[in-house]
């Protein structure tokens, strides 16, 4: 195992990787319930959808661990699932079967351009400043998710869109305690601090009655046949569906690329040129997982930003992903238990990880506004639009424009102009 995953070379251990894998899983286990709940609005039945969510996450994450040998987890994307359920099906009136057909087409296209190394060429064309923006933006996005999920920050009213939560509520107090506990454990140098914090607050919540114990710990998985292989590919191959396919394609393309680079930047996995070695391997895992997801009956998959939690816990090799993958597989039978971990238990972990991901901002060249403006737009739009793809595509548009206007167009790699065109088309055709 040490030789296969190169643990000694990466300065890690089996124990450290297992803890990291468990940490990643616990911070993203919510997707097992949340993804099917969102897709239920599109008419996809909950039980089969939960199975499809778990199996697609298992397939993609296992491939990431064994083939790409990276500590990243793959699962159906938040944002893309809401886009399919509420925009494509509810607003535009297409069937969920046709929507899955579009996702299949996007997955096939991802696979082709990955095999042809077009995706890695484009990824290598991204300047370091934008990569820093991705890392920091993901960090703030994670922090905002954590603050909102725990109730420390809540939705406000028109004119004041966010508001401080009720600090008298037990869930908010437990979340604050989880944040402080995790921080103290990290200061003390305790390995597995993030996972310990999650587990302590979870059991404290059970003991105090704030969170009810699961009614049962073990259950058989529901039948997946109502949605298995029910996608409508021919229905998606129409001109009217072009905007949907383009949006799905660009959102996943940009989200995956930005997430891979952002978490890799924080993990120190980039080479001296600022690129992720063999990036086509994790990208291929993502592409194939999207194809499999559409066949299983769920939406676009990709690398999860919660992978950053496992990386902060010490995950550096594919063993982290393998552990996470098999935890997803166990969730087929232990879903009631795994999904009982409350938001106020895993939310503090997201806040802590978000904090740690801010450090690359010190490497931004603040004396060069052609660098600062695009990075700033990436960071604020990721969080304030609650959409990673919006922030990243904005960066791809603004960076070349700033260089062009300042007479420094030669600093823009040719691949970045391709991303510029894709991003402009994304903003034109995005069904707002």
C-alpha positions as CSV (number, residue, x, y, z in Angstrom):
1,X,0.0,0.0,0.0
2,X,2.8,2.4,0.8
3,X,4.4,1.7,-2.5
4,X,1.2,1.9,-4.6
5,X,0.1,5.3,-3.1
6,X,3.7,6.6,-2.5
7,X,2.9,7.4,1.1
8,X,6.6,7.7,2.2
9,X,7.4,9.9,-0.7
10,X,4.5,12.2,0.1
11,X,5.4,12.2,3.8
12,X,2.1,10.7,5.0
13,X,0.9,7.4,6.5
14,X,-2.0,5.0,6.4
15,X,-3.4,6.3,9.6
16,X,-3.2,9.9,8.5
17,X,-4.8,9.1,5.1
18,X,-7.7,7.1,6.8
19,X,-8.4,10.1,9.1
20,X,-8.4,12.4,6.1
21,X,-10.7,10.1,4.1
22,X,-13.2,9.9,7.0
23,X,-13.0,13.7,7.5
24,X,-13.8,14.4,3.8
25,X,-16.7,11.9,3.9
26,X,-18.2,13.3,7.1
27,X,-18.1,16.9,5.8
28,X,-19.8,16.0,2.5
29,X,-22.2,13.2,3.7
30,X,-25.0,15.7,3.5
31,X,-25.1,15.2,-0.3
32,X,-26.6,11.8,0.3
33,X,-29.8,13.4,1.4
34,X,-29.6,16.9,-0.1
35,X,-29.0,15.9,-3.7
36,X,-32.1,13.6,-3.9
37,X,-34.2,16.2,-2.1
38,X,-33.3,18.9,-4.7
39,X,-33.9,16.5,-7.6
40,X,-37.2,15.4,-6.1
41,X,-38.5,18.8,-7.2
42,X,-37.7,17.7,-10.8
43,X,-39.8,14.5,-10.4
44,X,-36.9,12.1,-9.7
45,X,-38.0,9.8,-6.9
46,X,-36.1,10.2,-3.6
47,X,-35.1,6.6,-2.8
48,X,-33.7,5.7,-6.2
49,X,-32.0,9.1,-6.4
50,X,-30.3,8.6,-3.1
51,X,-28.8,5.3,-4.4
52,X,-27.7,7.0,-7.7
53,X,-26.0,9.8,-5.7
54,X,-24.1,7.3,-3.5
55,X,-23.1,5.0,-6.4
56,X,-21.9,7.9,-8.6
57,X,-19.9,9.3,-5.7
58,X,-18.4,5.9,-5.0
59,X,-17.4,5.3,-8.6
60,X,-15.9,8.7,-9.2
61,X,-14.0,8.9,-5.8
62,X,-12.7,5.4,-6.1
63,X,-11.4,6.1,-9.6
64,X,-9.8,9.3,-8.3
65,X,-8.0,7.3,-5.6
66,X,-6.9,4.3,-7.6
67,X,-6.2,5.9,-11.0
68,X,-5.4,9.6,-10.4
69,X,-4.1,8.8,-6.9
70,X,-5.2,12.2,-5.6
71,X,-7.0,13.0,-2.2
72,X,-10.1,14.4,-3.9
73,X,-13.7,13.2,-3.6
74,X,-16.2,13.3,-6.4
75,X,-20.0,13.5,-6.0
76,X,-23.0,15.2,-7.7
77,X,-22.4,18.9,-7.7
78,X,-24.5,21.3,-5.7
79,X,-25.6,24.2,-7.9
80,X,-25.8,22.0,-11.0
81,X,-28.5,19.9,-9.3
82,X,-30.5,23.0,-8.5
83,X,-30.0,24.3,-12.0
84,X,-31.4,21.1,-13.5
85,X,-34.3,20.8,-11.0
86,X,-35.5,24.4,-10.8
87,X,-34.4,26.0,-14.1
88,X,-34.3,23.3,-16.7
89,X,-37.3,21.3,-15.5
90,X,-39.4,23.7,-13.5
91,X,-38.9,26.9,-15.5
92,X,-38.0,25.7,-19.0
93,X,-40.4,22.8,-18.8
94,X,-38.1,20.0,-20.0
95,X,-38.3,16.5,-18.5
96,X,-35.7,15.2,-16.1
97,X,-35.0,12.4,-18.5
98,X,-34.0,15.0,-21.2
99,X,-31.9,16.9,-18.6
100,X,-30.0,13.7,-17.8
101,X,-29.5,13.3,-21.6
102,X,-27.8,16.7,-21.6
103,X,-25.6,15.7,-18.7
104,X,-24.6,12.5,-20.5
105,X,-23.6,14.5,-23.6
106,X,-21.6,16.9,-21.5
107,X,-19.8,13.9,-19.8
108,X,-18.9,12.4,-23.2
109,X,-17.6,15.7,-24.4
110,X,-15.5,16.1,-21.2
111,X,-14.1,12.6,-21.7
112,X,-13.1,13.3,-25.3
113,X,-11.4,16.7,-24.6
114,X,-9.7,15.1,-21.6
115,X,-8.3,12.2,-23.6
116,X,-7.2,14.7,-26.2
117,X,-5.4,16.7,-23.4
118,X,-7.3,19.8,-24.3
119,X,-8.6,20.2,-20.7
120,X,-5.1,20.0,-19.3
121,X,-3.8,22.4,-21.9
122,X,-6.4,24.9,-20.8
123,X,-5.7,24.3,-17.2
124,X,-2.0,25.0,-17.7
125,X,-2.9,28.3,-19.4
126,X,-4.4,29.7,-16.2
127,X,-2.2,32.4,-14.6
128,X,-1.0,32.0,-11.0
129,X,-3.1,35.0,-9.9
130,X,-6.3,33.3,-11.0
131,X,-5.3,30.1,-9.3
132,X,-4.8,32.0,-6.1
133,X,-8.2,33.6,-6.6
134,X,-9.8,30.1,-7.0
135,X,-8.2,28.9,-3.7
136,X,-9.2,31.9,-1.7
137,X,-12.6,32.1,-3.3
138,X,-13.3,28.5,-2.5
139,X,-12.2,29.2,1.1
140,X,-14.6,32.1,1.6
141,X,-17.3,30.1,-0.1
142,X,-16.8,27.2,2.3
143,X,-16.8,29.6,5.2
144,X,-20.1,31.2,4.1
145,X,-21.6,27.7,3.7
146,X,-20.5,26.8,7.1
147,X,-21.8,30.0,8.7
148,X,-25.1,29.6,7.0
149,X,-25.5,25.9,7.7
150,X,-24.8,26.3,11.4
151,X,-27.1,29.3,11.8
152,X,-24.3,31.6,12.9
153,X,-25.3,33.7,9.9
154,X,-28.9,33.6,8.5
155,X,-30.8,35.0,5.6
156,X,-31.9,38.6,6.3
157,X,-34.4,40.9,4.7
158,X,-34.3,43.1,1.6
159,X,-31.6,45.7,2.1
160,X,-29.8,43.5,4.6
161,X,-29.5,40.1,2.9
162,X,-27.7,38.4,5.7
163,X,-28.2,38.6,9.5
164,X,-26.5,37.3,12.6
165,X,-28.1,34.1,13.9
166,X,-29.8,33.6,17.3
167,X,-26.9,32.9,19.7
168,X,-29.5,31.6,22.2
169,X,-30.2,28.6,20.1
170,X,-28.6,25.3,21.2
171,X,-27.5,24.5,17.6
172,X,-25.7,27.8,17.2
173,X,-24.0,27.4,20.6
174,X,-22.9,23.9,19.7
175,X,-21.5,25.2,16.3
176,X,-19.5,27.9,18.1
177,X,-18.2,25.3,20.6
178,X,-17.2,23.0,17.6
179,X,-15.3,25.9,16.0
180,X,-13.4,26.7,19.2
181,X,-12.8,23.0,20.0
182,X,-11.4,22.3,16.6
183,X,-9.2,25.5,16.7
184,X,-7.8,24.6,20.1
185,X,-7.1,21.0,19.0
186,X,-5.3,22.3,15.9
187,X,-3.2,24.8,18.0
188,X,-2.2,21.9,20.2
189,X,-1.1,19.9,17.1
190,X,-3.6,17.1,17.6
191,X,-3.9,15.0,14.5
192,X,-7.4,14.5,13.2
193,X,-8.6,17.7,15.0
194,X,-11.3,18.4,12.4
195,X,-12.8,14.9,12.5
196,X,-12.6,14.9,16.4
197,X,-14.4,18.2,16.4
198,X,-17.2,16.9,14.2
199,X,-17.7,13.7,16.2
200,X,-17.6,15.4,19.6
201,X,-20.3,17.9,18.6
202,X,-22.4,15.2,16.9
203,X,-22.4,13.0,20.1
204,X,-22.9,16.1,22.3
205,X,-25.9,16.9,20.2
206,X,-27.3,13.4,20.5
207,X,-26.7,13.4,24.3
208,X,-28.4,16.7,24.9
209,X,-31.3,15.8,22.7
210,X,-30.7,18.7,20.3
211,X,-30.4,16.2,17.5
212,X,-32.6,13.0,17.6
213,X,-30.8,9.7,17.3
214,X,-31.5,7.9,14.0
215,X,-34.6,5.7,14.3
216,X,-32.5,2.8,12.8
217,X,-28.9,2.4,12.0
218,X,-29.1,-0.1,9.2
219,X,-31.3,-0.2,6.1
220,X,-31.4,-1.9,2.8
221,X,-30.9,0.5,-0.2
222,X,-34.0,1.4,-2.3
223,X,-34.6,0.0,-5.8
224,X,-32.8,2.2,-8.4
225,X,-34.6,0.8,-11.4
226,X,-37.2,3.6,-11.8
227,X,-34.4,6.0,-12.9
228,X,-31.6,3.7,-14.1
229,X,-30.8,4.2,-17.8
230,X,-33.9,6.4,-18.2
231,X,-32.1,9.4,-19.8
232,X,-33.3,10.8,-23.0
233,X,-30.3,11.6,-25.2
234,X,-32.2,12.3,-28.5
235,X,-34.5,14.8,-26.7
236,X,-31.4,16.7,-25.6
237,X,-30.0,16.9,-29.2
238,X,-32.2,19.7,-30.3
239,X,-31.3,23.4,-31.0
240,X,-33.6,24.6,-28.3
241,X,-31.6,22.6,-25.7
242,X,-28.3,24.1,-26.8
243,X,-28.3,26.7,-24.0
244,X,-28.8,24.1,-21.4
245,X,-26.0,21.8,-22.7
246,X,-23.7,24.8,-23.0
247,X,-24.5,25.9,-19.4
248,X,-24.1,22.4,-18.0
249,X,-20.8,22.0,-19.9
250,X,-19.2,25.3,-18.9
251,X,-20.4,25.1,-15.3
252,X,-18.9,21.6,-14.8
253,X,-15.8,22.4,-16.9
254,X,-15.0,25.5,-14.9
255,X,-16.0,24.2,-11.4
256,X,-13.9,21.1,-11.7
257,X,-10.9,22.9,-13.1
258,X,-11.1,25.6,-10.5
259,X,-11.7,23.2,-7.6
260,X,-8.9,20.9,-8.6
261,X,-6.4,23.8,-8.9
262,X,-7.7,25.6,-5.8
263,X,-7.5,22.7,-3.4
264,X,-4.2,21.5,-4.9
265,X,-2.7,25.0,-4.4
266,X,-3.5,24.8,-0.7
267,X,-2.3,21.2,-0.5
268,X,1.0,22.0,-2.1
269,X,0.4,19.6,-4.9
270,X,1.3,22.0,-7.7
271,X,4.7,21.9,-9.4
272,X,7.2,24.7,-9.6
273,X,5.3,26.1,-12.6
274,X,2.1,26.3,-10.6
275,X,0.5,23.3,-12.5
276,X,-1.0,20.1,-11.2
277,X,1.1,17.2,-12.6
278,X,-1.0,14.8,-14.7
279,X,-4.1,16.9,-14.2
280,X,-5.7,15.0,-17.0
281,X,-6.1,11.9,-14.7
282,X,-8.4,13.6,-12.1
283,X,-10.2,15.3,-14.9
284,X,-10.8,12.0,-16.6
285,X,-12.2,10.6,-13.4
286,X,-14.5,13.5,-13.2
287,X,-15.6,13.1,-16.8
288,X,-16.3,9.4,-16.6
289,X,-18.1,9.9,-13.3
290,X,-20.5,12.4,-15.0
291,X,-21.3,9.9,-17.7
292,X,-21.9,7.2,-15.1
293,X,-24.0,9.6,-13.0
294,X,-26.3,10.3,-15.9
295,X,-26.8,6.6,-16.6
296,X,-27.5,6.0,-12.9
297,X,-30.1,8.8,-12.9
298,X,-28.4,11.7,-11.2
299,X,-26.8,15.0,-12.2
300,X,-23.3,16.3,-13.0
301,X,-20.5,15.1,-10.7
302,X,-17.2,16.8,-10.0
303,X,-14.5,17.3,-7.5
304,X,-15.9,18.5,-4.2
305,X,-14.5,21.5,-2.4
306,X,-15.1,19.6,0.9
307,X,-12.0,17.6,-0.2
308,X,-10.1,20.5,1.3
309,X,-11.2,19.3,4.8
310,X,-9.5,16.0,4.2
311,X,-6.4,17.7,2.8
312,X,-6.2,19.9,5.9
313,X,-6.5,16.7,8.0
314,X,-3.3,15.5,6.3
315,X,-4.6,13.7,3.2
316,X,-2.1,13.7,0.4
317,X,-2.5,10.5,-1.6
318,X,-5.2,8.5,-3.4
319,X,-5.7,6.5,-0.2
320,X,-7.7,9.4,1.2
321,X,-10.1,9.1,-1.7
322,X,-10.3,5.3,-1.5
323,X,-11.4,5.6,2.2
324,X,-14.0,8.2,1.3
325,X,-15.3,6.1,-1.6
326,X,-15.9,3.1,0.6
327,X,-17.5,5.2,3.2
328,X,-20.0,6.2,0.5
329,X,-20.5,2.5,-0.3
330,X,-21.2,1.8,3.4
331,X,-23.7,4.6,3.3
332,X,-25.9,2.5,1.1
333,X,-26.7,0.5,4.2
334,X,-26.0,3.0,7.0
335,X,-27.5,6.1,5.4
336,X,-29.8,6.8,8.5
337,X,-26.7,7.1,10.7
338,X,-24.3,8.9,8.3
339,X,-27.0,11.5,7.5
340,X,-27.8,12.1,11.1
341,X,-24.6,14.1,11.6
342,X,-26.1,17.6,12.0
343,X,-25.0,20.7,10.2
344,X,-23.9,22.4,13.4
345,X,-21.4,19.5,13.8
346,X,-19.8,19.6,10.3
347,X,-20.4,23.3,9.6
348,X,-17.5,24.5,11.9
349,X,-15.1,22.2,10.0
350,X,-16.0,24.1,6.8
351,X,-15.4,27.4,8.5
352,X,-12.0,26.3,9.8
353,X,-11.0,24.9,6.4
354,X,-12.2,28.1,4.7
355,X,-10.0,30.1,7.1
356,X,-6.9,28.0,6.2
357,X,-7.5,28.4,2.5
358,X,-7.1,32.2,2.7
359,X,-3.3,32.1,3.1
360,X,-2.4,32.2,-0.7
361,X,-3.8,35.7,-0.9
362,X,-0.4,37.0,0.4
363,X,1.0,36.0,-3.0
364,X,-1.2,38.2,-5.1
365,X,0.7,41.1,-6.6
366,X,-1.3,44.0,-5.1
367,X,0.9,46.6,-6.9
368,X,-0.5,45.3,-10.3
369,X,-4.2,46.2,-10.8
370,X,-4.4,44.0,-13.9
371,X,-3.8,41.1,-11.5
372,X,-5.8,42.3,-8.5
373,X,-9.0,43.2,-10.2
374,X,-9.7,39.8,-11.8
375,X,-8.7,38.0,-8.5
376,X,-10.9,40.3,-6.5
377,X,-13.9,39.6,-8.9
378,X,-13.3,35.9,-8.6
379,X,-13.3,35.9,-4.9
380,X,-16.3,38.1,-4.3
381,X,-18.5,36.6,-7.0
382,X,-17.9,33.0,-5.9
383,X,-19.3,33.8,-2.4
384,X,-21.8,36.6,-3.1
385,X,-23.5,34.8,-6.0
386,X,-23.3,31.5,-4.1
387,X,-21.9,30.0,-7.3
388,X,-18.3,28.9,-7.9
389,X,-18.8,28.9,-11.7
390,X,-19.9,32.5,-11.9
391,X,-16.8,33.7,-10.1
392,X,-14.4,31.6,-12.1
393,X,-15.9,32.5,-15.5
394,X,-15.8,36.1,-14.5
395,X,-12.1,35.8,-13.9
396,X,-11.6,34.3,-17.3
397,X,-13.3,37.2,-18.9
398,X,-11.9,40.1,-16.8
399,X,-8.2,39.0,-16.8
400,X,-7.6,39.1,-20.6
401,X,-9.6,42.3,-20.8
402,X,-7.4,44.0,-18.1
403,X,-4.2,42.9,-19.9
404,X,-5.6,44.0,-23.3
405,X,-6.6,47.4,-22.0
406,X,-3.2,47.9,-20.3
407,X,-1.3,47.0,-23.5
408,X,0.1,43.8,-22.0
409,X,-1.9,41.3,-24.1
410,X,1.3,39.2,-24.6
411,X,0.9,38.1,-21.0
412,X,-2.3,36.2,-21.9
413,X,-1.7,32.6,-22.9
414,X,-3.5,31.4,-26.0
415,X,-5.5,28.8,-23.9
416,X,-6.9,31.6,-21.8
417,X,-8.5,33.2,-24.8
418,X,-10.3,29.9,-25.4
419,X,-11.6,30.1,-21.8
420,X,-12.5,33.7,-22.4
421,X,-14.7,32.8,-25.3
422,X,-16.4,29.9,-23.4
423,X,-17.0,32.2,-20.5
424,X,-18.6,35.0,-22.6
425,X,-20.9,32.4,-24.2
426,X,-21.7,31.1,-20.7
427,X,-22.9,34.6,-19.6
428,X,-24.8,35.2,-22.8
429,X,-26.7,31.9,-22.8
430,X,-27.0,31.4,-19.0
431,X,-30.8,31.1,-18.2
432,X,-30.7,33.7,-15.4
